[in-house]
Amino acid sequence: MAAMGRNFNEFLSRQQEALAAHLPGMANNFPAPETTRFTALHQEWLEKQQALWQALARHSPDQPPPAVAPADPADRRFRAPEWSQSAYFDYLRQAYLLNSAFMRDCVEATPVADGRAKDRLRYLSKQVIEAMSPANFAATNPEFIQTALRSEGESIRRGMENLLRDLQQGQISMSAPGAFEVGRNLAVTQGSVVFENALIQLIQYAPLTPKVHAKPLLIVPPCINKYYLMDLQPENSLVRYLVEQGITVFLISWRNPDASLGHLGWDDYLELGPLTALDVVRDISGDPRPNTLGFCVGGTVLASALAVACGRGEKPAASVALLTTLLDFSDAGEIGCLVDEGMVAAREQTIGRGGLLNGRELAQTFSSLRPNDLIWNYVVGNYLKGETPPAFDILHWNCDSTNLPGPFLAWYLRHLYLENSLRVPGKLEMLGVKADLGKIDMPAYLLATSEDHIVPWTGAYLARALLGGDTTFVLGASGHVAGTINPVSRDKRSHWTGGDASTAQEWRAGATEHPGSWWKHYIKWLAAKSGKKVASPSQAGNERHTVIEPAPGRYVKGDATA
């Protein structure tokens, strides 16, 4: 363990050297105050390790030593009694927690003026900390040993089977294999594909009420995932909930790109996606200004498309809802810290002129933002303990990867994450139009979630200052996905509403908490903008846009290996 501490110091020294080489104006050595701080942290760590040795030397089952608490109270890795029943394993876990805290303290003490570089250092240190956990290795995990003894080795056999299966499929299983299938028990809300082009299928969902609101809703899901997060099982389907409330829902199902689509760029996604879909929705419904909704990057694509249409002098939609969406990327969270000039330039040189980013690489990047929950938790459960993960529809969706065309990705990373140009009126030209988000003068509903690690809620709040219409901001509890897919049928968690404020913190200080799902709040907002009730349509599509196939359609079933 002392060697591990020295390794941590060596790691930090290497980070110091790298930062000094790449960040202008950074001295070759830390200033004296920081050197003194590192010395103090190292001395404090040595004292705590010595105290731990002394306490464990007196260890007995009847009088265990005081435990070192994990940094995260929700950390479940060491809760099993096996960790405290043996002095050896008790020491391993507590020494690991001390080393982890020491490394985090050293990272915070590192003098880095560039905030993105500091965030990158935090990200890298988190990967090391989580990977070094004794829970991740057979020889240092007492739960592995006890499970193997109780099962007479059967758990080891099952773990090896699980490992071989996951190696063959190229990713860690997060949900019980075979438990879900799109079209069988996921994405089963009745509907029809009424239009398709090379990039999208457009689904029109069948009404579930005798009358519907006259104005339809177009949903634009993220193109970096499959659309059926919006239509999981009937009890937690946002699509079905909206249809049950008398909303005629149209939804874009993005094609999972193969090599033939590797040339597509940002403009292609705007033109072939929301702008084309809006034309079809207008033609089928007869309504010149549908309501619109976008989720995550689907919201960014939707807002960009609306900015283009508004820049042409059109009135493309009656309203827009953006769920966990960034328009101003100055507060882009952990993903933002991974995007720098070198990384973007490398993508531009490799796939930026044509090619694909494999969906599994993208999924692994997102999982690395929460490595303990989305990587090591399953390494331990699936392989060391030989367990089958429980059936969980959201995690099944999370593993259903999609590819991205290289030109689209490179444009997105450079102009939005790296240069943050979308927020500047007229700076970005899209489809020949100098985009200005301020020209989107329709009412906007903005949802963020309080524990979002992909789109920080404070970053999502910045959209209020960019859009030209009235904005309603709502903060949901939980994270990026669980906070958004919070069905009324379960009515868990809370959401907060409030008025206008110049900053996210000011808004939060004056916000009002409401129990239950934000869906109830949104449907009231949406219904007020959806017109009077009329007779439900008797069939999907029209003469120009006839039914191609039943929902969920072919595109959503495309594999990331295509």
Summary of the structure (lengths in Angstrom):
residues: 562
radius of gyration: 25.8
end to end distance: 46.0
largest distance: 83.3
contacts: 1890
relative contact order: 0.12
helix: 48%
strand: 12%
